[in-house]
Amino acid sequence: MFPKVNTICMNLFLEHLSQSIGAKEAIVVIDGAAWHRSLGLKVPSNIEIVYLPPYSPELNPVERLWLYIKQAILKNRIYESISDLEDALCHFIQHSLTVPVIKSLCNAHYL
């Protein structure tokens, strides 16, 4: 079973976060993904959603990680099948994406 990203999963995440923080409040900064802006999104009262401006990958540290993966896996490569691409991606994640690499890529002085 593949992981899913949709409004249902986002609602589950927000509900779990809400229960985890109890009486405290949280601000969640998210991008403009469709499931983040869905009319069916249920934001608990102790959570405030702040949306990043559109077309601002420089404000979203994980974008540097995605770029790093794309350059390592996709740049100048052709895969015979999706399965071959998936195998290459899994190998890269398991052997090249160490915690220090991820921290260096996603480090943002403003966080």
N, C-alpha and C positions, 0 to 999 in steps of 0.2 A: 504494500500500500504506500502510495506516495504522499508526502506532506501536502497539505492544502493551504492556500492563502485565499480567504474569502471573508465575507461579512460574518458568517457563522463562527469561524475560528477567531476573528477579531473580537467578537462579542464575548466569546469564552475567555479570551485573554484578559479583556477589560474587567470582566466579572471576577476572575481569579485575582487579578491585581487589586481590585477594590477590596476583596475579602482579606487579602494578605496585609494591606496597610491599615485595615480597621478604621478607626476614627480619624486617622491622618488624611491629608489630601495629597494628591499627586498631579503633576503636570506632565503630560505625555506629548513629546514632540514627534510628529510623524510627517511623512511626505504625502503627496496627493494620490496615492494608489486608490484605485476604484473602491476597494473594500474599506479604505479609511474614510471615504466620503459618502458611503452608501446611506440612503435614507433609512435603511434598516439597522444602522449602527446604534447600539444602545450604550450610551455613556453614563456610567454610574455617577451619582451626585458628588462623590468625593474625588472625581477625576476630571481634570480639565484638559481638553485637546487643543494643542497649538499646532497649526499646519505650517510646514516650511513653504516659502514662496515657490511658485512653479519655476522650473528650469534653474534650480540652484543647487546642483550637485556638490558644490564646494561647502555647503552647509550641512551635508549629510555624510559623515565620515565613512559609512559603509560603502559609499559609491567608489572610494579608492580601492577597497577590497575587491569589488566586482570588476573594476578595470584591471587590476593586477591578475585576477583569474582569467579574464578574457584574453589578455595579452599572452599569458602563459599557455593557455589551452587552445585558443581559436586563431590567433594571429598566424597567418601564412601556413595554415594547416587545412587539410581536407580529410574528413573521416568518411569511411565507407558506409557507416551506418550510425544511427543514433546510439546504438549499443556500444560502438567503439568510442564515441564521444563520451558517453556516460562512464565507461571504464577509465578513460584518460582523466576525466574530471575527478573520479573517486580516487585514483592513484595520486593525483596532484594534491588533493585535500589531505589525504592520509600521510603523505610523505614530505610535502613542501610547506604546508600551512601550519607552522608552529605558532605557539602562543606569542613569542617575541615578534614574529613577522606580522601577525594580525594586529598586535598592539602598535607596532611602528606604522603600519598602513592606516590604521583608524585613529591614531592619536590626533587630537584637535586641541589646540591651546585654549580655545574658548569653552571647553567642556569642564 
